[in-house]
Amino acid sequence: MSNNQQPGTSDQKLEICFASNNAHKLDEIRAMLPVGFTLLSLEDIGCREELPETQDTLEGNARQKAEYVRQHYGVGCFADDTGLEVAALNGEPGVYSARYAGPQRRAEDNVAKLLRELAGQADRSARFRTVVALASADGSLREFEGAVEGYITEQPSGSAGFGYDPVFAPREGDGRTFAEMSSDEKNQISHRARAVAGLLAFLNGNKE
């Protein structure tokens, strides 16, 4: 959040920074924001360095990124970390989801490795989990979590979304993968949408 627009004020327009330059994530979250909120990217606040992600939990990484931005740029910020947790792989790739197949962080490589690891597995159940950490300019830190249960399909399907979306089908859906859904459909049930809903409920409650 900008320094002059904190929760608890009467401002109608609230600027909030999301610790990401990932266009897909930014678009998803912008679509969730109600009137009265403006989402700023890292580029918008002049942050061009890579944020640290050296923790071994989703919670730790989300906190680390949000606090880094607050400390170095003086603005309130929220950050997320998301992991795909696959039952047959003992919860992997989990916190290492983005770099599962290596530091190049290529979604196609990650998906290919996941399908290789699950070859012949009867249990393909999995869940996506997102943790959002909000580091407010007043020094407070809060966390919000969202999860969605599903399973890994035998092969990729769909061209929308990003990351593991082409091979993740939510159980409460109709058999389609996230990559086969429109952004509006995905945002009704996704892990990130649920975590962000908790964040927005908090911000709206403090904006009154």
C-alpha positions in Angstrom: 0.0 0.0 0.0 1.2 3.5 -0.6 2.3 5.4 2.5 -0.6 7.9 2.2 -3.3 5.3 1.7 -3.3 2.9 4.6 -6.1 0.6 5.8 -8.1 2.5 8.4 -8.2 5.8 6.4 -11.2 7.2 4.5 -9.4 7.2 1.1 -11.6 5.6 -1.5 -8.7 4.7 -3.8 -6.2 2.2 -2.3 -2.9 1.5 -4.1 -1.3 -1.8 -3.1 1.9 -3.3 -4.4 2.1 -7.0 -5.4 5.6 -8.3 -5.2 5.7 -9.7 -8.7 6.4 -8.8 -12.4 4.7 -12.0 -13.5 2.2 -10.8 -16.1 0.0 -13.9 -15.6 -0.2 -13.4 -11.9 -0.8 -9.7 -12.2 -3.6 -10.1 -14.6 -5.2 -12.8 -12.4 -5.2 -10.6 -9.3 -6.2 -7.4 -11.1 -9.3 -9.3 -12.3 -10.1 -10.1 -8.6 -9.8 -6.6 -7.3 -13.0 -4.6 -6.6 -13.4 -1.0 -7.5 -11.3 1.2 -5.3 -8.1 -0.8 -5.5 -5.2 -0.2 -7.9 -2.5 -2.9 -8.2 1.1 -1.9 -8.5 3.8 -4.2 -9.8 7.4 -4.3 -8.8 8.3 -2.4 -11.9 5.8 0.3 -11.0 7.6 1.0 -7.7 11.1 0.9 -9.4 12.1 -2.5 -8.1 14.0 -4.4 -10.8 16.2 -6.8 -8.8 15.2 -10.4 -8.2 13.5 -10.8 -4.8 15.0 -13.3 -2.4 13.3 -16.7 -2.1 15.6 -18.7 0.1 13.1 -20.2 2.6 12.0 -23.8 2.7 8.3 -23.1 3.1 5.7 -21.2 1.1 5.0 -19.1 4.2 8.6 -18.2 4.6 9.1 -17.2 1.0 6.0 -15.1 0.9 7.0 -13.3 4.1 10.6 -12.8 2.8 9.5 -11.2 -0.4 6.9 -8.9 1.1 9.2 -7.7 3.9 12.1 -7.1 1.4 9.9 -4.7 -0.6 8.7 -2.9 2.5 12.2 -2.5 3.9 13.9 -1.5 0.7 11.2 0.6 -1.0 9.2 1.9 2.0 5.8 0.7 0.7 3.3 -1.8 2.0 3.3 -4.8 -0.2 1.9 -8.3 -0.5 3.7 -11.3 -1.9 2.6 -14.8 -2.7 4.2 -18.2 -2.9 2.4 -21.1 -4.5 3.2 -24.8 -4.5 1.8 -27.9 -6.1 1.7 -30.7 -3.6 1.4 -34.2 -5.1 0.4 -37.0 -2.8 2.3 -39.8 -4.5 5.5 -37.7 -4.5 5.3 -37.0 -0.7 4.2 -33.4 -1.3 6.7 -32.5 -4.0 7.4 -30.3 -5.8 5.9 -28.0 -3.1 8.0 -25.0 -2.4 10.2 -25.9 -5.3 7.4 -26.0 -7.8 8.7 -23.1 -10.0 12.2 -24.6 -10.3 11.3 -28.3 -10.1 13.1 -29.1 -13.3 16.0 -26.7 -12.8 16.9 -23.0 -12.2 15.6 -22.1 -15.7 12.1 -22.1 -14.3 10.5 -23.3 -17.5 6.9 -24.4 -17.1 7.2 -26.9 -19.9 10.2 -28.6 -18.3 8.5 -28.7 -14.9 5.3 -30.3 -16.3 7.3 -32.8 -18.3 9.3 -33.8 -15.2 6.1 -34.1 -13.1 4.5 -36.4 -15.7 7.6 -38.6 -15.8 7.7 -38.9 -12.0 4.0 -39.9 -12.0 4.3 -42.4 -14.8 2.5 -45.6 -13.7 1.2 -44.1 -10.4 -2.4 -44.9 -9.6 -2.8 -42.1 -7.1 -2.6 -38.8 -9.0 -4.2 -36.6 -6.3 -2.7 -33.2 -5.7 -3.5 -29.8 -4.3 -2.4 -26.3 -5.1 -1.7 -24.1 -2.1 -1.0 -20.4 -2.1 0.2 -18.3 0.9 -0.1 -14.5 0.7 1.9 -12.4 3.1 0.9 -8.7 3.6 3.7 -6.5 4.9 2.0 -3.2 5.8 3.9 0.0 5.9 3.0 0.3 9.6 5.3 -2.7 10.3 2.6 -5.4 10.7 2.6 -8.7 8.9 -0.3 -10.9 8.1 -0.8 -14.1 6.2 -3.7 -15.6 4.1 -3.9 -19.1 2.7 -5.9 -20.7 -0.1 -5.9 -24.2 -1.4 -7.7 -26.3 -4.0 -7.8 -30.1 -4.2 -7.5 -31.9 -7.5 -5.5 -34.4 -9.5 -2.8 -34.5 -12.2 -4.0 -35.5 -15.6 -2.2 -38.0 -17.8 -1.2 -35.3 -20.4 -1.4 -31.5 -20.7 -4.7 -30.0 -22.0 -5.6 -26.4 -22.6 -3.8 -23.3 -23.6 -4.9 -20.8 -20.9 -3.3 -20.2 -17.5 0.3 -20.9 -16.7 2.7 -23.1 -14.8 1.1 -26.5 -14.0 -2.4 -25.4 -15.1 -2.4 -27.7 -18.2 -2.1 -30.8 -16.0 -4.1 -29.9 -12.9 -7.8 -30.6 -12.8 -9.7 -29.4 -9.7 -12.0 -32.0 -8.1 -14.9 -29.5 -7.7 -14.8 -28.7 -11.5 -16.1 -30.7 -14.4 -12.9 -32.5 -15.4 -11.3 -29.7 -17.2 -7.8 -28.5 -16.3 -7.2 -25.0 -15.1 -5.7 -24.3 -18.6 -9.0 -25.2 -20.2 -11.0 -22.7 -18.1 -11.5 -19.0 -18.7 -9.8 -16.7 -16.2 -13.2 -16.0 -14.6 -14.0 -19.7 -14.2 -10.5 -20.3 -12.6 -10.9 -17.3 -10.3 -14.0 -18.8 -8.8 -12.2 -21.7 -7.3 -8.4 -21.3 -7.5 -6.0 -21.4 -4.6 -4.7 -17.9 -5.4 -8.2 -16.5 -5.6 -9.0 -17.9 -2.2 -5.9 -16.5 -0.6 -6.4 -13.1 -2.2 -10.0 -13.2 -1.1 -8.8 -13.4 2.5 -6.4 -10.5 1.9 -9.1 -8.3 0.3 -11.6 -9.0 3.1 -9.0 -7.8 5.5 -8.2 -4.7 3.5 -11.9 -3.9 2.9 -12.6 -4.3 6.6 -9.8 -1.8 7.5 -10.7 0.6 4.7 -14.2 1.5 6.2 
